[in-house]
Amino acid sequence: MREIGAFEAKNRFGQLLDWVEAGGTGTITRRGKVVAHLTPPAGAFSAEAARAAAERIRSRRRGVTLGGSTIADLIGERRG
C-alpha cells in the first residue's frame, strides 16, 4: 500500500487514478493522519481474469474447422 500526502495527491491526481485503475491501492494523508483510502472498485478489471477468459475461448475453438471452406469462400458467400 502506498501513502501519499494530500497536496501531492492533488497535483498528481491523474497518475493516481491510472495507478489505482491498474490495481494499486494507497492512502492519502493530511498532516500525517489518514483521510482517504484509494482502492479499485469491486469488479474492476483484472488482467489475470482477462487472461483466463482468453484461454477459455482458445480452448473452445481447438478442433473447430470451417468444413473445408476458407475464409475467402465464406466472405464470398456473404457478398453473393
OpenMM code with the backbone's topology and positions (N, CA, C; nanometers):
from openmm import Vec3, app, unit

residues = "MET ARG GLU ILE GLY ALA PHE GLU ALA LYS ASN ARG PHE GLY GLN LEU LEU ASP TRP VAL GLU ALA GLY GLY THR GLY THR ILE THR ARG ARG GLY LYS VAL VAL ALA HIS LEU THR PRO PRO ALA GLY ALA PHE SER ALA GLU ALA ALA ARG ALA ALA ALA GLU ARG ILE ARG SER ARG ARG ARG GLY VAL THR LEU GLY GLY SER THR ILE ALA ASP LEU ILE GLY GLU ARG ARG GLY".split()
positions = [
    Vec3(0.0856, -0.1173, 0.0000),
    Vec3(0.0000, 0.0000, 0.0000),
    Vec3(0.0898, 0.1231, 0.0000),
    Vec3(0.0535, 0.2178, -0.0803),
    Vec3(0.1301, 0.3406, -0.0957),
    Vec3(0.0663, 0.4514, -0.0122),
    Vec3(0.1493, 0.5388, 0.0422),
    Vec3(0.0987, 0.6525, 0.1196),
    Vec3(0.1424, 0.7806, 0.0507),
    Vec3(0.0496, 0.8740, 0.0354),
    Vec3(0.0801, 0.9994, -0.0338),
    Vec3(0.0109, 1.1140, 0.0385),
    Vec3(0.0780, 1.2269, 0.0462),
    Vec3(0.0209, 1.3443, 0.1106),
    Vec3(-0.0885, 1.4069, 0.0246),
    Vec3(-0.1791, 1.4794, 0.0871),
    Vec3(-0.2931, 1.5396, 0.0180),
    Vec3(-0.2486, 1.6385, -0.0902),
    Vec3(-0.1480, 1.7197, -0.0613),
    Vec3(-0.1008, 1.8179, -0.1586),
    Vec3(-0.0455, 1.7478, -0.2822),
    Vec3(0.0363, 1.6462, -0.2606),
    Vec3(0.0929, 1.5710, -0.3731),
    Vec3(-0.0165, 1.4962, -0.4485),
    Vec3(-0.1137, 1.4426, -0.3765),
    Vec3(-0.2248, 1.3716, -0.4409),
    Vec3(-0.3019, 1.4660, -0.5323),
    Vec3(-0.3224, 1.5896, -0.4880),
    Vec3(-0.3928, 1.6880, -0.5697),
    Vec3(-0.3155, 1.7157, -0.6984),
    Vec3(-0.1855, 1.7297, -0.6860),
    Vec3(-0.1028, 1.7609, -0.8020),
    Vec3(-0.0837, 1.6423, -0.8970),
    Vec3(-0.0989, 1.5209, -0.8480),
    Vec3(-0.0749, 1.4008, -0.9300),
    Vec3(-0.2008, 1.3145, -0.9404),
    Vec3(-0.3165, 1.3763, -0.9353),
    Vec3(-0.4425, 1.3028, -0.9305),
    Vec3(-0.4589, 1.2088, -1.0503),
    Vec3(-0.4277, 1.2546, -1.1693),
    Vec3(-0.4398, 1.1708, -1.2890),
    Vec3(-0.3522, 1.0469, -1.2808),
    Vec3(-0.2299, 1.0633, -1.2345),
    Vec3(-0.1386, 0.9497, -1.2188),
    Vec3(-0.1908, 0.8525, -1.1133),
    Vec3(-0.2459, 0.9067, -1.0047),
    Vec3(-0.3020, 0.8207, -0.9004),
    Vec3(-0.4178, 0.7377, -0.9544),
    Vec3(-0.5041, 0.7991, -1.0347),
    Vec3(-0.6156, 0.7252, -1.0930),
    Vec3(-0.5657, 0.6136, -1.1845),
    Vec3(-0.4643, 0.6425, -1.2652),
    Vec3(-0.4062, 0.5389, -1.3522),
    Vec3(-0.3513, 0.4239, -1.2692),
    Vec3(-0.2844, 0.4578, -1.1602),
    Vec3(-0.2225, 0.3572, -1.0744),
    Vec3(-0.3283, 0.2695, -1.0073),
    Vec3(-0.4344, 0.3312, -0.9565),
    Vec3(-0.5422, 0.2556, -0.8920),
    Vec3(-0.6164, 0.1714, -0.9954),
    Vec3(-0.6360, 0.2270, -1.1149),
    Vec3(-0.7030, 0.1527, -1.2216),
    Vec3(-0.6240, 0.0261, -1.2565),
    Vec3(-0.4929, 0.0325, -1.2444),
    Vec3(-0.4074, -0.0828, -1.2725),
    Vec3(-0.4039, -0.1812, -1.1556),
    Vec3(-0.4771, -0.1520, -1.0482),
    Vec3(-0.4858, -0.2457, -0.9367),
    Vec3(-0.4149, -0.2027, -0.8094),
    Vec3(-0.3513, -0.0868, -0.8115),
    Vec3(-0.2807, -0.0388, -0.6928),
    Vec3(-0.3764, 0.0110, -0.5851),
    Vec3(-0.3275, 0.0143, -0.4627),
    Vec3(-0.4049, 0.0695, -0.3521),
    Vec3(-0.3169, 0.1694, -0.2774),
    Vec3(-0.3780, 0.2609, -0.2069),
    Vec3(-0.2986, 0.3587, -0.1349),
    Vec3(-0.3794, 0.4343, -0.0322),
    Vec3(-0.3093, 0.5216, 0.0370),
    Vec3(-0.3693, 0.6019, 0.1433),
    Vec3(-0.3294, 0.7467, 0.1209),
    Vec3(-0.4244, 0.8367, 0.1360),
    Vec3(-0.3959, 0.9801, 0.1297),
    Vec3(-0.3971, 1.0329, 0.2725),
    Vec3(-0.2926, 1.1083, 0.3050),
    Vec3(-0.2810, 1.1626, 0.4407),
    Vec3(-0.2785, 1.3148, 0.4368),
    Vec3(-0.3210, 1.3736, 0.5467),
    Vec3(-0.3106, 1.5182, 0.5653),
    Vec3(-0.2510, 1.5397, 0.7038),
    Vec3(-0.1346, 1.6013, 0.7053),
    Vec3(-0.0610, 1.6250, 0.8309),
    Vec3(-0.0395, 1.4953, 0.9088),
    Vec3(-0.0107, 1.3885, 0.8348),
    Vec3(0.0210, 1.2604, 0.8975),
    Vec3(-0.0989, 1.1753, 0.9353),
    Vec3(-0.2204, 1.2267, 0.9172),
    Vec3(-0.3404, 1.1500, 0.9511),
    Vec3(-0.4070, 1.1002, 0.8232),
    Vec3(-0.4509, 0.9778, 0.8259),
    Vec3(-0.5171, 0.9181, 0.7099),
    Vec3(-0.6521, 0.9854, 0.6890),
    Vec3(-0.6755, 1.0310, 0.5630),
    Vec3(-0.8035, 1.0944, 0.5313),
    Vec3(-0.8787, 1.0181, 0.4220),
    Vec3(-0.8099, 0.9304, 0.3475),
    Vec3(-0.8777, 0.8548, 0.2418),
    Vec3(-0.7968, 0.7322, 0.2037),
    Vec3(-0.8681, 0.6308, 0.1566),
    Vec3(-0.8051, 0.5103, 0.1027),
    Vec3(-0.8395, 0.5021, -0.0452),
    Vec3(-0.7407, 0.4736, -0.1264),
    Vec3(-0.7614, 0.4558, -0.2700),
    Vec3(-0.7598, 0.3069, -0.3011),
    Vec3(-0.8694, 0.2576, -0.3554),
    Vec3(-0.8772, 0.1173, -0.3964),
    Vec3(-0.9590, 0.1070, -0.5246),
    Vec3(-0.9269, 0.0097, -0.6081),
    Vec3(-1.0101, -0.0093, -0.7273),
    Vec3(-1.1491, -0.0549, -0.6854),
    Vec3(-1.2517, -0.0240, -0.7643),
    Vec3(-1.3870, -0.0673, -0.7290),
    Vec3(-1.3999, -0.2183, -0.7396),
    Vec3(-1.4941, -0.2736, -0.6672),
    Vec3(-1.5197, -0.4174, -0.6752),
    Vec3(-1.5606, -0.4493, -0.8184),
    Vec3(-1.5106, -0.5592, -0.8702),
    Vec3(-1.5429, -0.5979, -1.0066),
    Vec3(-1.4622, -0.5212, -1.1095),
    Vec3(-1.3558, -0.4550, -1.0663),
    Vec3(-1.2719, -0.3803, -1.1591),
    Vec3(-1.1957, -0.4761, -1.2499),
    Vec3(-1.1364, -0.4222, -1.3533),
    Vec3(-1.0608, -0.5008, -1.4494),
    Vec3(-0.9512, -0.5799, -1.3793),
    Vec3(-0.9402, -0.7049, -1.4152),
    Vec3(-0.8356, -0.7914, -1.3624),
    Vec3(-0.7631, -0.8549, -1.4797),
    Vec3(-0.6340, -0.8250, -1.4926),
    Vec3(-0.5557, -0.8818, -1.6030),
    Vec3(-0.5555, -1.0337, -1.5953),
    Vec3(-0.5491, -1.0878, -1.4750),
    Vec3(-0.5481, -1.2341, -1.4587),
    Vec3(-0.6806, -1.2950, -1.5061),
    Vec3(-0.7917, -1.2318, -1.4711),
    Vec3(-0.9220, -1.2822, -1.5145),
    Vec3(-0.9361, -1.2718, -1.6661),
    Vec3(-0.8830, -1.1645, -1.7252),
    Vec3(-0.8891, -1.1483, -1.8708),
    Vec3(-0.8080, -1.2564, -1.9405),
    Vec3(-0.6891, -1.2868, -1.8873),
    Vec3(-0.6064, -1.3935, -1.9463),
    Vec3(-0.6774, -1.5277, -1.9370),
    Vec3(-0.7404, -1.5544, -1.8237),
    Vec3(-0.8123, -1.6808, -1.8060),
    Vec3(-0.9289, -1.6907, -1.9041),
    Vec3(-1.0014, -1.5810, -1.9249),
    Vec3(-1.1136, -1.5813, -2.0193),
    Vec3(-1.0642, -1.6051, -2.1617),
    Vec3(-0.9535, -1.5421, -2.1986),
    Vec3(-0.8972, -1.5615, -2.3327),
    Vec3(-0.8554, -1.7066, -2.3526),
    Vec3(-0.7979, -1.7671, -2.2509),
    Vec3(-0.7570, -1.9077, -2.2616),
    Vec3(-0.8791, -1.9988, -2.2760),
    Vec3(-0.9876, -1.9681, -2.2041),
    Vec3(-1.1099, -2.0483, -2.2189),
    Vec3(-1.1640, -2.0392, -2.3612),
    Vec3(-1.1581, -1.9209, -2.4201),
    Vec3(-1.2037, -1.9032, -2.5581),
    Vec3(-1.1148, -1.9842, -2.6525),
    Vec3(-0.9836, -1.9754, -2.6330),
    Vec3(-0.8914, -2.0511, -2.7186),
    Vec3(-0.9145, -2.2006, -2.7071),
    Vec3(-0.9402, -2.2488, -2.5863),
    Vec3(-0.9588, -2.3926, -2.5681),
    Vec3(-1.0880, -2.4408, -2.6334),
    Vec3(-1.1898, -2.3570, -2.6385),
    Vec3(-1.3160, -2.3966, -2.7013),
    Vec3(-1.3055, -2.4042, -2.8527),
    Vec3(-1.2143, -2.3290, -2.9121),
    Vec3(-1.2038, -2.3294, -3.0576),
    Vec3(-1.1118, -2.4401, -3.1083),
    Vec3(-1.0387, -2.5049, -3.0217),
    Vec3(-0.9498, -2.6132, -3.0656),
    Vec3(-1.0319, -2.7234, -3.1306),
    Vec3(-0.9909, -2.7628, -3.2500),
    Vec3(-1.0595, -2.8691, -3.3213),
    Vec3(-1.1762, -2.8212, -3.4060),
    Vec3(-1.2119, -2.6950, -3.3975),
    Vec3(-1.3217, -2.6408, -3.4773),
    Vec3(-1.2648, -2.6017, -3.6140),
    Vec3(-1.3287, -2.6487, -3.7215),
    Vec3(-1.2811, -2.6183, -3.8560),
    Vec3(-1.3912, -2.5489, -3.9364),
    Vec3(-1.3561, -2.5089, -4.0557),
    Vec3(-1.4514, -2.4440, -4.1449),
    Vec3(-1.5138, -2.5436, -4.2416),
    Vec3(-1.4976, -2.6718, -4.2163),
    Vec3(-1.5574, -2.7750, -4.3006),
    Vec3(-1.5021, -2.7750, -4.4421),
    Vec3(-1.3749, -2.7462, -4.4583),
    Vec3(-1.3120, -2.7464, -4.5896),
    Vec3(-1.3186, -2.6127, -4.6605),
    Vec3(-1.3968, -2.5180, -4.6099),
    Vec3(-1.4051, -2.3850, -4.6711),
    Vec3(-1.2911, -2.2985, -4.6220),
    Vec3(-1.2679, -2.1918, -4.6938),
    Vec3(-1.1696, -2.0931, -4.6489),
    Vec3(-1.2442, -1.9679, -4.6063),
    Vec3(-1.1744, -1.8812, -4.5407),
    Vec3(-1.2337, -1.7540, -4.5001),
    Vec3(-1.2817, -1.6790, -4.6246),
    Vec3(-1.1993, -1.6795, -4.7305),
    Vec3(-1.2365, -1.6097, -4.8546),
    Vec3(-1.3671, -1.6658, -4.9116),
    Vec3(-1.3855, -1.7997, -4.9072),
    Vec3(-1.5093, -1.8611, -4.9558),
    Vec3(-1.6297, -1.8094, -4.8759),
    Vec3(-1.6152, -1.8068, -4.7457),
    Vec3(-1.7255, -1.7623, -4.6603),
    Vec3(-1.7585, -1.6157, -4.6846),
    Vec3(-1.6564, -1.5328, -4.7036),
    Vec3(-1.6795, -1.3915, -4.7317),
    Vec3(-1.7500, -1.3765, -4.8663),
    Vec3(-1.7054, -1.4556, -4.9656),
    Vec3(-1.7668, -1.4513, -5.0972),
    Vec3(-1.9136, -1.4887, -5.0936),
    Vec3(-1.9492, -1.5874, -5.0133),
    Vec3(-2.0893, -1.6280, -4.9986),
    Vec3(-2.1734, -1.5131, -4.9440),
    Vec3(-2.1176, -1.4399, -4.8510),
    Vec3(-2.1906, -1.3284, -4.7884),
    Vec3(-2.2179, -1.2177, -4.8912),
    Vec3(-2.1227, -1.1958, -4.9818),
    Vec3(-2.1350, -1.0886, -5.0819),
    Vec3(-2.2243, -1.1292, -5.1986),
    Vec3(-2.2340, -1.2610, -5.2227),
    Vec3(-2.3060, -1.3110, -5.3398),
    Vec3(-2.4509, -1.2978, -5.3250),
] * unit.nanometer
topology = app.Topology()
chain = topology.addChain("A")
for resn in residues:
    res = topology.addResidue(resn, chain)
    for name in ("N", "CA", "C"):
        topology.addAtom(name, app.Element.getBySymbol(name[0]), res)
